[in-house]
């Protein structure tokens, strides 16, 4: 049975995440302390004590989720010999997937996503922005609505999460108009998202340029496992190609449905999600109800997996 390991993006975080991993491995605490000292950050405090407002700061959220995801993966690898045929992550989660493949080290990935979050926030400037999830319409209809609504301000379909859940992003006027049109054409819900910028649009093009320059100073090694990219829903194990796709990803749509379908079409029948909560697991069941989906958030989840993977 072919297996894919998958990793969540921003929005999955919660106060107390990674607590069991930190409690059992002092080296992980040291790693976070070193990271916070080097980056003048507060990731350890944010995940351990909160408050939510601190943890939701993009430059903290991103390394926190990546750290938790890799902790869960390493704990899995200590208990199970199962190796994936593909790895993939949703937006930020693609960095976690690159760590799983061996293309990036954990330390380098945490540095890059911290800078990625910082760059995203800085690039927004004074642009009035918004993001929203459109639920109950197919992605083609949402894309058409965004094209029509762009007369009011830039708005694009940016996260193709499931066949009937698409996130839109752009100026506040453009997103508001697209939301109105979506409701008028049968969307079940248009859910505003609390975010730090108009992610995955040209409105944060400066962030892409800054991240590309930062990644140019980082080692991207040859991978051991194919990483299915958000940018084109195709796999790579080439470090330079992975770097190039990450630079494009920041201002391009997350093609999650296509990525999952690519893996299924190439034989994957089992997905294991590593990281806080079970966001991607729910998405995958809405893409294909026939595949097996498991998740590893806390260490106790590994005990449950013993019964199905042994």
TAHU-V756601 format. One record per residue. N is the residue number from 1. RES is the residue in three letters. SS is DSSP state (H for helix, E for strand, L for the rest). PHI is phi in whole degrees, 0 to 359 (NA if undefined). OMEGA is omega in degrees with one decimal (NA if undefined). Layout:
BEGIN
n: <N & N>
res: <RES & RES>
ss: <SS & SS>
phi: <PHI & PHI>
omega: <OMEGA & OMEGA>
END
This chain:
BEGIN
n: <1 & 2 & 3 & 4 & 5 & 6 & 7 & 8 & 9 & 10 & 11 & 12 & 13 & 14 & 15 & 16 & 17 & 18 & 19 & 20 & 21 & 22 & 23 & 24 & 25 & 26 & 27 & 28 & 29 & 30 & 31 & 32 & 33 & 34 & 35 & 36 & 37 & 38 & 39 & 40 & 41 & 42 & 43 & 44 & 45 & 46 & 47 & 48 & 49 & 50 & 51 & 52 & 53 & 54 & 55 & 56 & 57 & 58 & 59 & 60 & 61 & 62 & 63 & 64 & 65 & 66 & 67 & 68 & 69 & 70 & 71 & 72 & 73 & 74 & 75 & 76 & 77 & 78 & 79 & 80 & 81 & 82 & 83 & 84 & 85 & 86 & 87 & 88 & 89 & 90 & 91 & 92 & 93 & 94 & 95 & 96 & 97 & 98 & 99 & 100 & 101 & 102 & 103 & 104 & 105 & 106 & 107 & 108 & 109 & 110 & 111 & 112 & 113 & 114 & 115 & 116 & 117 & 118 & 119 & 120 & 121 & 122 & 123 & 124 & 125 & 126 & 127 & 128 & 129 & 130 & 131 & 132 & 133 & 134 & 135 & 136 & 137 & 138 & 139 & 140 & 141 & 142 & 143 & 144 & 145 & 146 & 147 & 148 & 149 & 150 & 151 & 152 & 153 & 154 & 155 & 156 & 157 & 158 & 159 & 160 & 161 & 162 & 163 & 164 & 165 & 166 & 167 & 168 & 169 & 170 & 171 & 172 & 173 & 174 & 175 & 176 & 177 & 178 & 179 & 180 & 181 & 182 & 183 & 184 & 185 & 186 & 187 & 188 & 189 & 190 & 191 & 192 & 193 & 194 & 195 & 196 & 197 & 198 & 199 & 200 & 201 & 202 & 203 & 204 & 205 & 206 & 207 & 208 & 209 & 210 & 211 & 212 & 213 & 214 & 215 & 216 & 217 & 218 & 219 & 220 & 221 & 222 & 223 & 224 & 225 & 226 & 227 & 228 & 229 & 230 & 231 & 232 & 233 & 234 & 235 & 236 & 237 & 238 & 239 & 240 & 241 & 242 & 243 & 244 & 245 & 246 & 247 & 248 & 249 & 250 & 251 & 252 & 253 & 254 & 255 & 256 & 257 & 258 & 259 & 260 & 261 & 262 & 263 & 264 & 265 & 266 & 267 & 268 & 269 & 270 & 271 & 272 & 273 & 274 & 275 & 276 & 277 & 278 & 279 & 280 & 281 & 282 & 283 & 284 & 285 & 286 & 287 & 288 & 289 & 290 & 291 & 292 & 293 & 294 & 295 & 296 & 297 & 298 & 299 & 300 & 301 & 302 & 303 & 304 & 305 & 306 & 307 & 308 & 309 & 310>
res: <UNK & UNK & UNK & UNK & UNK & UNK & UNK & UNK & UNK & UNK & UNK & UNK & UNK & UNK & UNK & UNK & UNK & UNK & UNK & UNK & UNK & UNK & UNK & UNK & UNK & UNK & UNK & UNK & UNK & UNK & UNK & UNK & UNK & UNK & UNK & UNK & UNK & UNK & UNK & UNK & UNK & UNK & UNK & UNK & UNK & UNK & UNK & UNK & UNK & UNK & UNK & UNK & UNK & UNK & UNK & UNK & UNK & UNK & UNK & UNK & UNK & UNK & UNK & UNK & UNK & UNK & UNK & UNK & UNK & UNK & UNK & UNK & UNK & UNK & UNK & UNK & UNK & UNK & UNK & UNK & UNK & UNK & UNK & UNK & UNK & UNK & UNK & UNK & UNK & UNK & UNK & UNK & UNK & UNK & UNK & UNK & UNK & UNK & UNK & UNK & UNK & UNK & UNK & UNK & UNK & UNK & UNK & UNK & UNK & UNK & UNK & UNK & UNK & UNK & UNK & UNK & UNK & UNK & UNK & UNK & UNK & UNK & UNK & UNK & UNK & UNK & UNK & UNK & UNK & UNK & UNK & UNK & UNK & UNK & UNK & UNK & UNK & UNK & UNK & UNK & UNK & UNK & UNK & UNK & UNK & UNK & UNK & UNK & UNK & UNK & UNK & UNK & UNK & UNK & UNK & UNK & UNK & UNK & UNK & UNK & UNK & UNK & UNK & UNK & UNK & UNK & UNK & UNK & UNK & UNK & UNK & UNK & UNK & UNK & UNK & UNK & UNK & UNK & UNK & UNK & UNK & UNK & UNK & UNK & UNK & UNK & UNK & UNK & UNK & UNK & UNK & UNK & UNK & UNK & UNK & UNK & UNK & UNK & UNK & UNK & UNK & UNK & UNK & UNK & UNK & UNK & UNK & UNK & UNK & UNK & UNK & UNK & UNK & UNK & UNK & UNK & UNK & UNK & UNK & UNK & UNK & UNK & UNK & UNK & UNK & UNK & UNK & UNK & UNK & UNK & UNK & UNK & UNK & UNK & UNK & UNK & UNK & UNK & UNK & UNK & UNK & UNK & UNK & UNK & UNK & UNK & UNK & UNK & UNK & UNK & UNK & UNK & UNK & UNK & UNK & UNK & UNK & UNK & UNK & UNK & UNK & UNK & UNK & UNK & UNK & UNK & UNK & UNK & UNK & UNK & UNK & UNK & UNK & UNK & UNK & UNK & UNK & UNK & UNK & UNK & UNK & UNK & UNK & UNK & UNK & UNK & UNK & UNK & UNK & UNK & UNK & UNK & UNK & UNK & UNK & UNK & UNK & UNK & UNK & UNK & UNK & UNK & UNK & UNK & UNK & UNK & UNK & UNK & UNK & UNK>
ss: <L & E & E & E & E & E & E & L & L & L & L & L & L & L & L & L & L & L & H & H & H & H & H & H & L & H & H & H & H & H & H & H & H & H & H & H & H & H & H & L & L & L & H & H & H & H & H & H & H & L & L & H & H & H & H & L & L & H & H & H & H & H & H & H & H & H & H & H & H & H & H & H & H & H & H & H & H & H & H & L & L & L & L & L & L & E & E & E & E & L & L & L & H & H & H & H & H & H & H & H & H & L & L & L & L & H & H & H & H & H & H & H & H & H & H & H & H & H & H & H & H & H & H & H & L & L & L & L & E & E & E & E & E & E & E & L & L & L & H & H & H & H & H & H & H & H & H & H & H & L & L & L & L & L & E & E & E & E & E & E & E & E & L & L & E & E & E & E & E & E & E & H & H & H & H & H & H & H & H & H & H & H & H & H & L & L & L & L & E & E & E & E & L & L & L & L & L & L & L & L & L & H & H & H & H & H & H & H & H & H & H & H & H & H & H & L & L & L & L & L & L & L & L & L & L & E & E & E & L & L & L & L & L & L & E & E & L & L & H & H & H & H & H & H & H & H & H & H & H & L & L & L & L & E & L & H & H & H & H & H & H & H & H & H & H & L & L & E & E & E & E & E & E & E & L & L & L & L & H & H & H & H & H & H & H & H & H & L & L & L & L & E & E & E & E & E & L & L & L & H & H & H & H & H & H & H & H & H & H & L>
phi: <NA & 285 & 230 & 240 & 262 & 231 & 222 & 282 & 248 & 298 & 111 & 272 & 291 & 206 & 294 & 102 & 298 & 68 & 300 & 291 & 292 & 295 & 294 & 260 & 219 & 302 & 297 & 289 & 297 & 299 & 299 & 291 & 299 & 295 & 299 & 297 & 295 & 291 & 256 & 50 & 243 & 216 & 296 & 300 & 296 & 295 & 282 & 274 & 236 & 79 & 285 & 304 & 299 & 289 & 294 & 280 & 294 & 307 & 289 & 263 & 305 & 295 & 294 & 295 & 293 & 300 & 300 & 300 & 299 & 288 & 302 & 297 & 297 & 296 & 296 & 297 & 295 & 289 & 256 & 236 & 267 & 298 & 248 & 281 & 270 & 217 & 230 & 201 & 219 & 268 & 58 & 312 & 299 & 295 & 294 & 299 & 297 & 292 & 294 & 298 & 282 & 95 & 286 & 239 & 281 & 300 & 298 & 294 & 295 & 296 & 299 & 293 & 285 & 297 & 292 & 302 & 296 & 298 & 295 & 299 & 294 & 294 & 290 & 296 & 60 & 259 & 291 & 288 & 231 & 199 & 223 & 207 & 262 & 260 & 242 & 106 & 240 & 287 & 297 & 297 & 296 & 294 & 298 & 296 & 297 & 297 & 300 & 292 & 287 & 297 & 296 & 268 & 154 & 304 & 208 & 220 & 283 & 238 & 233 & 270 & 278 & 217 & 301 & 232 & 222 & 229 & 267 & 249 & 212 & 157 & 291 & 297 & 292 & 293 & 293 & 298 & 295 & 298 & 297 & 299 & 296 & 298 & 296 & 294 & 255 & 107 & 298 & 290 & 210 & 235 & 256 & 298 & 250 & 273 & 224 & 261 & 177 & 278 & 297 & 64 & 231 & 296 & 297 & 244 & 301 & 300 & 298 & 298 & 296 & 294 & 292 & 301 & 295 & 293 & 292 & 297 & 265 & 245 & 283 & 248 & 276 & 290 & 277 & 255 & 226 & 298 & 255 & 275 & 279 & 298 & 295 & 231 & 59 & 234 & 273 & 211 & 237 & 272 & 299 & 294 & 293 & 298 & 299 & 297 & 293 & 296 & 296 & 282 & 301 & 296 & 240 & 237 & 292 & 273 & 269 & 289 & 301 & 296 & 295 & 295 & 295 & 301 & 296 & 294 & 297 & 258 & 101 & 288 & 238 & 220 & 242 & 237 & 266 & 242 & 142 & 294 & 63 & 226 & 299 & 289 & 301 & 295 & 299 & 295 & 295 & 274 & 267 & 209 & 283 & 274 & 281 & 271 & 226 & 230 & 221 & 235 & 255 & 264 & 297 & 298 & 297 & 292 & 295 & 297 & 291 & 306 & 288 & 257 & 254 & 284>
omega: <178.3 & -174.0 & 172.1 & 171.7 & -176.6 & -169.9 & -174.6 & 177.9 & -175.4 & -178.3 & -179.3 & -172.4 & 171.9 & 177.7 & -176.5 & 179.3 & 179.3 & -175.5 & -177.4 & 177.3 & 179.4 & -177.4 & -174.5 & -176.7 & 179.9 & 179.6 & 178.5 & 175.6 & 179.0 & 179.3 & -179.8 & 177.2 & 178.5 & 178.4 & -178.3 & 179.8 & -177.2 & -173.4 & -177.6 & -174.4 & -179.3 & -177.3 & -178.3 & 179.0 & -176.7 & -177.6 & -177.2 & -171.0 & -174.4 & -0.5 & -179.1 & -177.2 & 177.3 & -178.0 & -178.5 & 176.8 & -168.1 & -177.3 & 173.8 & -179.3 & -171.9 & 176.7 & 179.9 & -179.9 & 177.8 & 179.9 & 179.7 & -178.0 & -178.5 & 174.3 & 179.4 & 178.7 & -178.4 & 177.6 & 176.4 & -177.1 & 177.1 & -175.0 & -174.3 & 178.8 & -176.3 & 176.6 & -178.4 & 173.5 & 175.1 & 167.4 & 178.8 & 177.3 & -178.3 & 178.8 & 174.8 & -176.9 & 177.7 & 175.5 & 175.9 & 178.7 & 178.4 & 173.6 & 179.8 & 179.4 & -175.9 & -179.6 & 177.8 & 169.8 & 178.0 & -178.1 & 179.2 & -179.9 & 178.8 & 176.7 & -176.3 & -178.3 & 172.5 & 177.7 & 177.6 & 178.1 & 178.4 & -178.8 & -179.9 & -179.3 & -177.9 & -175.2 & -176.8 & -178.3 & -178.1 & -178.1 & 172.8 & -171.5 & 175.3 & 169.4 & 179.6 & 175.9 & 177.2 & -173.9 & 175.2 & 174.3 & 176.5 & -171.5 & 178.9 & 178.7 & 179.6 & 178.6 & 178.4 & 178.3 & 179.6 & 177.7 & 180.0 & -176.2 & -177.5 & 173.8 & 178.9 & -177.1 & -175.7 & 173.4 & -177.2 & 168.4 & -170.8 & 176.9 & 175.9 & -169.4 & 176.2 & 178.8 & -179.5 & 172.6 & -178.4 & 177.7 & 176.3 & -174.2 & 176.8 & 177.1 & -178.7 & 179.3 & 179.3 & 179.9 & 178.7 & 179.7 & 178.8 & 177.4 & 177.4 & -179.4 & -179.7 & 179.0 & -179.5 & -176.4 & 168.4 & 176.5 & 178.3 & 179.8 & 167.2 & -170.0 & 176.5 & -179.2 & 176.7 & -174.7 & -177.2 & -179.1 & 177.0 & -171.0 & 176.8 & 173.8 & 177.0 & 179.2 & 177.3 & -179.9 & 178.4 & 179.7 & 178.0 & -179.4 & 179.3 & -179.6 & 178.0 & 178.4 & 179.0 & -179.1 & 178.8 & 179.8 & -174.6 & 178.4 & 171.8 & -175.0 & 172.2 & -178.0 & 177.1 & -177.9 & 178.8 & 176.9 & 178.9 & -171.4 & 171.9 & -170.7 & -176.0 & 179.1 & 178.0 & -175.2 & 171.9 & 169.1 & -179.4 & -176.5 & -179.4 & 178.1 & 177.9 & 177.5 & -178.9 & -179.6 & 177.6 & 177.7 & 179.2 & -175.7 & -172.2 & 178.7 & -178.3 & -179.2 & 173.4 & -175.0 & -173.7 & 179.1 & 179.4 & 180.0 & 179.1 & 179.9 & 176.6 & -178.3 & 178.6 & 179.0 & 178.4 & 166.3 & -178.4 & 178.1 & -177.8 & 177.1 & 174.5 & -179.3 & 178.9 & 178.8 & -177.6 & 176.8 & -172.0 & -174.2 & -176.5 & 179.0 & 177.4 & 178.7 & -175.4 & 178.0 & 176.5 & 175.1 & -179.7 & -176.4 & -175.4 & -176.1 & 176.3 & -178.7 & 177.6 & 179.8 & 176.1 & 174.3 & 178.2 & -177.9 & 179.6 & 178.8 & 178.9 & 178.0 & 178.1 & -179.6 & 178.4 & -175.1 & -176.3 & -177.6 & -178.1 & NA>
END
